Amino acid sequence: MSKRGLLIVVSGFSGAGKSTVTKYLVKNYPGYALSISATTRDPRPGEVEGKDYFYVTKEHFREMIASDSLMEYAEYTDNYYGTPKAFVEEQLAKGNNVILEIEVQGAFIIKDKYPDAVLVFVTAPSMETLIKRLRDRKTETEEKIQKRIAQMSREYRYIPRYEYYVLNDEVEKAAERLDAVIRSESYRTERCPEILEDIEKYLGGTK
């Protein structure tokens, strides 16, 4: 039986490696698609338009909001991030599990709009490791890094509202853990009504 794919929201502090894990998952495991977000921030070295993000101006982003073209959007460290609807709906209808890599604000907007969405928080082995990763990237000033740390202090209290966490100590292992979470979710009884309907058809009247 063909099934609609699952909507998976993956969040994590900057430096936790959520992008690396989700990209590895989509590349190496079948049945996944990675949603491409729109953002007003500048590309980092090596990032590609239409592959990593859709890079847009703030004016264009506000037009997307006005036209209801986004599933969610949020402002994060002075930039906007949002999830375009069309691609996500197309992939879910094909049966692919769609990964949305978004911040905490957007995650709970998605959960309110799509209660079946699964929330996963990716963590580094320790906060010390995470801060070191941020500095080792050498893509941001110390001022911006401090803004990200301040954002973490506002976000951490929401972590218990996520349904799962995935430890990213090694990318391959983290991707394996994330795949295990998603496969388990796909077999929850409430996600398989067609199976229960088939059983009810033949056994519903028996005692």
KEVOVO-224505 format. One line per 3 residues: number of its first residue (from 1); their letters; for each residue x, y, z of N, C-alpha, C. Coordinates in nm, 3 decimals. Each point is the difference from the previous one (the first is absolute). Layout:
! residues N
NUM) a) X Y Z X Y Z X Y Z | ...
! end
This chain:
! residues 207
1) msk) 0.084 -0.119 0.000 -0.084 0.119 0.000 0.089 0.124 0.000 | -0.033 0.096 -0.089 0.076 0.123 -0.002 -0.042 0.086 0.118 | 0.096 0.063 0.062 -0.027 0.083 0.116 0.057 0.139 -0.023
4) rgl) -0.066 0.099 0.056 0.052 0.135 -0.001 0.124 0.004 0.088 | 0.098 0.077 -0.040 0.123 0.011 0.077 -0.022 0.074 0.131 | 0.098 -0.009 0.087 -0.004 0.070 0.128 0.069 0.135 -0.011
7) liv) -0.049 0.094 0.077 0.061 0.132 0.009 0.088 0.002 0.125 | 0.130 0.014 -0.018 0.095 -0.007 0.110 0.066 0.137 0.019 | -0.014 0.055 0.118 0.062 0.129 0.031 0.126 -0.026 0.082
10) vsg) 0.113 0.044 -0.052 0.128 -0.017 0.068 0.053 0.137 0.040 | 0.022 0.016 0.130 0.057 0.124 0.053 0.126 -0.032 0.077 | 0.070 0.105 0.039 0.120 -0.018 0.081 0.072 0.133 0.010
13) fsg) 0.079 0.015 0.103 0.078 0.123 0.014 0.099 0.015 -0.116 | 0.036 0.122 -0.031 0.106 0.023 -0.099 0.126 -0.073 0.045 | 0.060 -0.075 -0.094 0.120 -0.076 0.033 -0.027 -0.144 0.038
16) agk) -0.128 -0.038 0.014 -0.032 -0.139 0.036 0.019 -0.095 -0.117 | 0.006 0.054 -0.122 0.023 -0.084 -0.118 -0.126 -0.055 -0.062 | -0.115 0.065 0.024 -0.126 -0.053 -0.053 -0.002 -0.003 -0.153
19) stv) 0.059 0.102 -0.063 0.003 0.002 -0.147 0.083 -0.116 -0.055 | 0.113 -0.025 0.060 0.087 -0.109 -0.045 -0.070 -0.134 0.016 | -0.069 -0.020 0.111 -0.069 -0.127 0.027 -0.115 -0.021 -0.098
22) tky) -0.083 0.103 -0.020 -0.115 -0.017 -0.088 0.043 -0.020 -0.145 | 0.104 0.069 -0.042 0.048 -0.019 -0.138 0.056 -0.141 -0.019 | 0.071 -0.049 0.100 0.053 -0.137 -0.007 -0.116 -0.100 -0.007
25) lvk) -0.103 0.022 0.079 -0.116 -0.090 0.001 -0.065 -0.005 -0.137 | -0.028 0.117 -0.057 -0.070 0.006 -0.129 0.085 -0.063 -0.111 | 0.132 0.018 0.007 0.089 -0.055 -0.103 0.013 -0.151 0.009
28) nyp) -0.001 -0.055 0.121 0.036 -0.140 0.019 -0.116 -0.094 0.037 | -0.117 0.055 0.027 -0.116 -0.082 0.034 -0.114 0.029 -0.097 | -0.067 -0.104 -0.051 -0.109 0.023 -0.096 -0.125 0.054 0.067
31) gya) -0.084 0.068 -0.080 -0.131 0.042 0.047 -0.002 0.131 0.076 | 0.105 0.081 -0.015 0.006 0.128 0.069 0.017 0.115 -0.098 | -0.053 0.114 0.039 0.022 0.124 -0.074 0.026 0.110 0.102
34) lsi) 0.090 0.090 -0.034 0.035 0.110 0.089 -0.060 0.129 -0.052 | -0.086 0.059 0.081 -0.061 0.127 -0.040 0.108 0.108 -0.005 | -0.011 0.086 -0.100 0.094 0.111 -0.014 -0.067 0.126 0.052
37) sat) 0.060 0.061 0.100 -0.057 0.119 0.060 0.040 0.125 -0.076 | -0.081 0.102 0.015 0.036 0.133 -0.049 0.059 0.078 0.117 | 0.101 0.082 -0.028 0.061 0.079 0.106 0.050 0.133 -0.054
40) trd) 0.008 0.097 0.090 0.055 0.130 -0.038 0.146 0.015 0.040 | 0.057 -0.104 0.062 0.142 0.011 0.038 0.088 -0.023 -0.122 | 0.125 0.045 0.010 0.096 -0.017 -0.110 0.047 -0.146 -0.005
43) prp) 0.031 -0.050 -0.121 0.053 -0.136 -0.011 0.134 -0.013 0.072 | 0.022 -0.118 0.060 0.131 -0.030 0.057 0.087 -0.061 -0.109 | 0.131 0.000 0.018 0.089 -0.060 -0.100 -0.041 -0.143 -0.033
46) gev) -0.013 -0.029 -0.129 -0.036 -0.134 -0.044 -0.148 -0.025 -0.015 | -0.085 0.086 0.053 -0.144 -0.019 -0.013 -0.047 0.040 -0.140 | -0.102 -0.070 -0.048 -0.047 0.018 -0.137 -0.146 0.040 -0.001
49) egk) -0.033 0.102 -0.078 -0.138 0.044 -0.017 -0.086 -0.113 -0.056 | -0.117 -0.023 0.064 -0.091 -0.102 -0.047 0.035 -0.140 0.046 | 0.113 -0.014 0.069 0.040 -0.130 0.054 0.005 0.006 0.152
52) dyf) 0.068 0.102 0.052 0.006 0.018 0.145 -0.115 0.087 0.049 | -0.021 0.113 -0.067 -0.109 0.092 0.032 -0.042 0.072 -0.128 | -0.118 0.062 0.005 -0.036 0.103 -0.096 0.035 0.133 0.067
55) yvt) 0.097 0.070 -0.053 0.044 0.125 0.061 -0.079 0.116 -0.060 | -0.075 0.068 0.083 -0.089 0.106 -0.049 0.020 0.127 0.083 | -0.047 0.111 -0.055 0.004 0.125 0.075 -0.113 0.002 0.103
58) keh) 0.011 0.089 0.096 -0.107 0.013 0.099 -0.131 0.043 -0.065 | 0.011 0.084 -0.103 -0.120 0.042 -0.071 -0.069 -0.118 -0.066 | 0.077 -0.086 -0.067 -0.056 -0.119 -0.064 -0.059 -0.094 0.104
61) fre) 0.069 -0.016 0.112 -0.050 -0.088 0.105 -0.137 0.049 0.050 | -0.013 0.130 0.018 -0.128 0.055 0.047 -0.110 -0.022 -0.103 | 0.034 -0.001 -0.127 -0.097 -0.031 -0.106 -0.046 -0.145 0.010
64) mia) 0.093 -0.090 0.034 -0.036 -0.141 0.017 -0.095 -0.018 0.118 | 0.023 0.077 0.106 -0.091 -0.005 0.115 -0.138 0.047 -0.041 | -0.004 0.111 -0.072 -0.129 0.059 -0.039 -0.080 -0.091 -0.092
67) sds) 0.069 -0.078 -0.084 -0.069 -0.089 -0.094 -0.029 -0.138 0.058 | 0.028 -0.021 0.129 -0.024 -0.127 0.070 0.073 -0.115 -0.069 | 0.124 0.027 -0.043 0.080 -0.102 -0.069 0.089 -0.080 0.094
70) lme) -0.006 0.031 0.131 0.088 -0.065 0.097 -0.080 -0.082 0.100 | 0.051 -0.117 0.034 -0.059 -0.082 0.105 0.022 0.063 0.136 | 0.116 0.062 0.016 0.037 0.068 0.124 0.113 0.096 -0.033
73) yae) 0.019 0.094 0.089 0.117 0.087 -0.012 0.033 0.055 0.137 | 0.124 0.043 0.015 0.044 0.055 0.129 0.118 0.092 -0.024 | 0.020 0.090 0.094 0.117 0.087 -0.002 0.100 -0.055 0.100
76) ytd) 0.124 -0.014 -0.044 0.104 -0.062 0.083 0.131 0.075 -0.022 | 0.056 0.056 0.104 0.124 0.078 -0.005 0.000 0.099 -0.117 | -0.106 0.080 -0.006 -0.012 0.112 -0.095 -0.027 -0.043 -0.144
79) nyy) -0.034 -0.125 -0.022 -0.036 -0.044 -0.135 -0.128 -0.083 0.005 | -0.067 -0.007 -0.115 -0.121 -0.080 -0.013 0.033 -0.137 -0.059 | -0.074 -0.101 0.047 0.007 -0.136 -0.055 -0.143 -0.050 -0.018
82) gtp) -0.027 -0.073 -0.108 -0.135 -0.051 -0.021 -0.001 -0.122 -0.089 | -0.111 -0.074 0.006 -0.015 -0.127 -0.074 -0.104 0.014 -0.110 | 0.040 0.002 -0.127 -0.097 0.005 -0.110 -0.090 -0.124 -0.002
85) kaf) -0.129 0.019 -0.026 -0.099 -0.108 0.009 0.007 -0.101 -0.114 | 0.010 0.047 -0.123 -0.028 -0.083 -0.118 0.086 -0.126 -0.004 | 0.131 0.014 0.020 0.090 -0.114 -0.009 -0.033 -0.105 0.106
88) vee) -0.028 0.045 0.121 -0.028 -0.091 0.111 -0.124 -0.084 -0.030 | -0.107 0.063 -0.042 -0.124 -0.072 -0.028 0.018 -0.100 -0.114 | 0.077 0.037 -0.100 0.025 -0.090 -0.114 0.073 -0.126 0.045
91) qla) 0.102 0.017 0.082 0.079 -0.115 0.045 -0.078 -0.090 0.096 | -0.078 0.058 0.089 -0.083 -0.080 0.092 -0.099 -0.086 -0.078 | -0.060 0.059 -0.102 -0.097 -0.073 -0.082 0.065 -0.117 -0.073
94) kgn) 0.128 0.010 -0.030 0.073 -0.108 -0.067 0.039 -0.111 0.097 | -0.022 0.023 0.129 0.037 -0.100 0.100 0.136 0.021 0.062 | 0.066 0.109 -0.035 0.132 0.028 0.058 -0.015 0.065 0.137
97) nvi) 0.089 -0.035 0.091 0.007 0.068 0.129 0.077 0.130 -0.020 | -0.063 0.112 0.033 0.062 0.130 -0.025 0.061 0.056 0.128 | 0.127 0.033 -0.008 0.071 0.058 0.113 -0.005 0.152 -0.010
100) lei) -0.052 0.063 0.104 0.003 0.145 0.011 0.103 0.036 0.106 | 0.106 0.064 -0.041 0.103 0.042 0.094 -0.028 0.145 0.037 | -0.062 0.021 0.115 -0.043 0.135 0.037 0.025 0.026 0.148
103) evq) -0.006 0.128 0.035 0.028 0.041 0.137 -0.121 -0.028 0.090 | 0.020 0.018 0.130 -0.102 -0.032 0.099 -0.131 0.074 -0.025 | 0.008 0.130 -0.030 -0.122 0.077 -0.025 -0.084 -0.066 -0.109
106) gaf) 0.064 -0.028 -0.113 -0.070 -0.059 -0.113 -0.049 -0.141 0.028 | 0.077 -0.075 0.081 -0.037 -0.138 0.030 -0.139 -0.009 0.063 | -0.028 0.088 0.095 -0.128 -0.008 0.070 -0.114 0.062 -0.081
109) iik) 0.034 0.088 -0.093 -0.101 0.048 -0.095 -0.044 -0.116 -0.088 | 0.099 -0.077 -0.049 -0.032 -0.119 -0.082 -0.082 -0.099 0.080 | 0.037 -0.026 0.124 -0.072 -0.098 0.082 -0.144 0.043 0.022
112) dky) -0.024 0.129 0.016 -0.138 0.049 0.017 -0.081 -0.019 -0.127 | 0.063 0.024 -0.115 -0.071 -0.010 -0.128 -0.011 -0.145 -0.047 | 0.102 -0.080 0.032 0.006 -0.140 -0.046 0.028 -0.088 0.122
115) pda) -0.103 -0.036 0.076 0.020 -0.076 0.125 0.071 -0.133 -0.019 | -0.005 -0.058 -0.120 0.067 -0.127 -0.024 0.152 0.014 -0.019 | 0.048 0.123 -0.012 0.144 0.021 -0.018 0.077 -0.054 0.120
118) vlv) 0.119 -0.052 -0.026 0.085 -0.058 0.104 0.115 0.098 0.028 | 0.018 0.037 0.127 0.103 0.096 0.036 0.123 -0.071 0.057 | 0.117 0.029 -0.058 0.126 -0.062 0.042 0.102 0.111 0.025
121) fvt) 0.068 -0.007 0.115 0.102 0.099 0.034 0.137 -0.066 -0.007 | 0.089 0.057 -0.082 0.136 -0.052 -0.014 0.092 0.072 0.097 | 0.078 -0.077 0.075 0.090 0.058 0.100 0.145 -0.041 -0.025
124) aps) 0.089 0.087 0.041 0.143 -0.033 0.001 0.031 -0.078 0.128 | 0.115 -0.066 0.007 0.035 -0.076 0.121 0.004 0.086 0.126 | 0.035 0.129 -0.015 0.004 0.090 0.115 -0.008 0.144 -0.050
127) met) -0.034 0.092 0.089 -0.004 0.141 -0.037 0.141 0.051 -0.033 | 0.099 -0.053 0.067 0.138 0.040 -0.030 0.035 -0.036 -0.145 | -0.039 -0.121 -0.041 0.024 -0.044 -0.137 -0.075 0.090 -0.098
130) lik) -0.122 0.033 0.033 -0.083 0.081 -0.088 0.060 0.139 -0.021 | 0.041 0.067 0.107 0.058 0.134 -0.013 0.131 -0.006 -0.078 | 0.078 -0.105 0.020 0.125 -0.016 -0.076 -0.030 -0.014 -0.148
133) rlr) -0.104 -0.077 -0.035 -0.037 -0.016 -0.141 -0.036 0.135 -0.062 | -0.074 0.081 0.073 -0.039 0.131 -0.051 0.123 0.085 -0.033 | 0.097 0.000 0.091 0.119 0.082 -0.021 0.090 -0.060 -0.110
136) drk) 0.005 -0.132 -0.006 0.086 -0.065 -0.099 -0.050 0.019 -0.143 | -0.131 0.030 -0.016 -0.052 0.023 -0.136 0.062 0.123 -0.063 | 0.032 0.100 0.084 0.061 0.126 -0.047 -0.084 0.067 -0.109
139) tet) -0.132 -0.012 0.012 -0.089 0.063 -0.098 -0.071 0.123 0.057 | 0.016 0.023 0.133 -0.072 0.109 0.063 0.091 0.073 0.098 | -0.033 0.125 0.023 0.074 0.079 0.098 -0.033 -0.049 0.141
142) eek) 0.082 0.037 0.096 -0.026 -0.036 0.139 -0.131 0.061 0.048 | -0.032 0.118 -0.051 -0.127 0.064 0.037 -0.119 -0.086 -0.042 | 0.005 -0.053 -0.121 -0.109 -0.085 -0.048 -0.005 -0.132 0.078
145) iqk) 0.116 -0.052 0.035 0.002 -0.123 0.079 -0.065 0.024 0.136 | 0.027 0.114 0.061 -0.061 0.032 0.129 -0.151 0.015 -0.014 | -0.047 0.051 -0.113 -0.144 0.009 -0.025 -0.061 -0.140 -0.008
148) ria) 0.073 -0.093 -0.063 -0.051 -0.137 -0.009 -0.005 -0.065 0.138 | 0.100 0.026 0.082 0.001 -0.057 0.135 -0.117 0.057 0.081 | -0.025 0.130 -0.016 -0.114 0.062 0.069 -0.131 -0.062 -0.046
151) qms) -0.010 -0.031 -0.130 -0.119 -0.065 -0.054 -0.018 -0.139 0.062 | 0.110 -0.073 0.016 -0.006 -0.133 0.062 -0.059 0.008 0.140 | 0.039 0.103 0.075 -0.047 0.012 0.138 -0.151 0.024 0.004
154) rey) -0.055 0.055 -0.108 -0.145 0.020 -0.006 -0.072 -0.126 -0.048 | 0.070 -0.083 -0.075 -0.064 -0.115 -0.064 0.006 -0.129 0.082 | 0.099 -0.015 0.086 0.025 -0.132 0.059 -0.119 -0.052 0.081
157) ryi) -0.080 0.090 0.056 -0.114 -0.042 0.083 -0.108 -0.070 -0.083 | 0.006 0.015 -0.133 -0.101 -0.064 -0.085 0.039 -0.143 -0.040 | 0.124 -0.039 0.028 0.045 -0.131 -0.044 -0.089 -0.114 0.052
160) pry) -0.049 0.002 0.126 -0.086 -0.110 0.046 -0.130 -0.016 -0.078 | -0.039 0.101 -0.077 -0.122 -0.011 -0.080 0.024 -0.076 -0.129 | 0.125 -0.024 -0.034 0.030 -0.083 -0.117 -0.023 -0.146 0.037
163) eyy) -0.041 -0.079 -0.099 -0.034 -0.140 0.028 0.123 -0.089 0.006 | 0.107 0.038 -0.070 0.122 -0.080 -0.003 0.122 0.092 0.000 | 0.112 -0.054 0.045 0.126 0.069 -0.022 0.095 -0.099 -0.068
166) vln) 0.093 0.054 -0.077 0.101 -0.081 -0.067 0.137 0.060 0.033 | 0.086 -0.082 0.057 0.135 0.043 0.033 0.088 -0.006 -0.125 | 0.065 0.111 -0.031 0.091 0.005 -0.114 0.144 -0.001 0.049
169) dev) 0.048 -0.119 0.032 0.142 -0.015 0.033 0.078 -0.037 -0.125 | -0.061 -0.082 -0.086 0.054 -0.033 -0.131 -0.115 0.008 -0.100 | 0.025 0.058 -0.115 -0.108 0.026 -0.096 -0.070 -0.128 -0.042
172) eka) 0.076 -0.104 -0.032 -0.060 -0.125 -0.047 -0.092 -0.061 0.106 | 0.047 0.000 0.125 -0.081 -0.056 0.109 -0.123 0.086 0.026 | 0.016 0.129 -0.008 -0.113 0.090 0.023 -0.107 -0.019 -0.107
175) aer) 0.042 -0.016 -0.126 -0.096 -0.024 -0.108 -0.072 -0.133 0.019 | 0.072 -0.101 0.046 -0.061 -0.130 0.028 -0.105 0.012 0.111 | 0.031 0.076 0.103 -0.095 0.022 0.109 -0.125 0.073 -0.050
178) lda) 0.021 0.102 -0.082 -0.112 0.077 -0.053 -0.089 -0.088 -0.088 | 0.061 -0.084 -0.083 -0.077 -0.093 -0.083 -0.080 -0.097 0.086 | 0.058 -0.048 0.109 -0.071 -0.092 0.090 -0.122 0.067 0.062
181) vir) 0.015 0.126 0.040 -0.113 0.074 0.056 -0.113 0.009 -0.101 | 0.033 0.034 -0.122 -0.102 0.022 -0.103 -0.067 -0.131 -0.039 | 0.078 -0.107 -0.012 -0.059 -0.130 -0.035 -0.094 -0.046 0.111
184) ses) 0.037 0.021 0.124 -0.088 -0.038 0.112 -0.131 0.079 -0.006 | 0.011 0.128 -0.027 -0.121 0.084 -0.009 -0.094 -0.048 -0.109 | 0.055 -0.045 -0.111 -0.083 -0.039 -0.114 -0.084 -0.124 0.030
187) yrt) 0.036 -0.076 0.105 -0.074 -0.121 0.034 -0.091 0.018 0.122 | -0.017 0.123 0.046 -0.097 0.023 0.108 -0.139 -0.036 -0.051 | -0.080 -0.065 0.084 -0.131 -0.047 -0.046 -0.088 0.113 -0.051
190) erc) 0.007 0.118 0.062 -0.086 0.109 -0.045 0.040 0.053 -0.137 | 0.120 -0.036 -0.046 0.043 0.041 -0.134 -0.036 -0.103 -0.106 | -0.063 -0.109 0.040 -0.031 -0.107 -0.096 -0.150 -0.033 0.004
193) pei) -0.087 0.097 -0.023 -0.145 -0.027 0.009 -0.048 -0.101 -0.102 | 0.068 -0.007 -0.116 -0.044 -0.093 -0.104 0.014 -0.145 0.045 | 0.102 -0.028 0.086 0.017 -0.137 0.051 -0.117 -0.036 0.092
196) led) -0.035 0.092 0.089 -0.110 -0.025 0.093 -0.133 -0.011 -0.075 | -0.015 0.080 -0.105 -0.123 -0.006 -0.079 -0.014 -0.137 -0.068 | 0.112 -0.053 -0.049 -0.003 -0.130 -0.066 -0.037 -0.110 0.099
199) iek) 0.058 0.008 0.121 -0.032 -0.099 0.103 -0.146 0.011 0.042 | -0.046 0.122 0.018 -0.139 0.024 0.041 -0.098 -0.054 -0.104 | 0.037 0.013 -0.126 -0.087 -0.046 -0.109 -0.034 -0.149 0.015
202) ylg) 0.099 -0.080 0.041 -0.020 -0.145 0.008 -0.034 -0.048 0.140 | 0.044 0.071 0.101 -0.018 -0.052 0.136 -0.090 0.085 0.087 | -0.041 0.116 -0.048 -0.077 0.092 0.083 -0.128 -0.057 0.054
205) gtk) -0.060 -0.090 -0.076 -0.127 -0.056 0.044 0.011 -0.128 0.078 | 0.124 -0.049 0.017 0.017 -0.128 0.072 0.015 0.023 0.148 | -0.026 -0.103 0.078 0.014 0.006 0.146 0.075 -0.123 0.049
! end
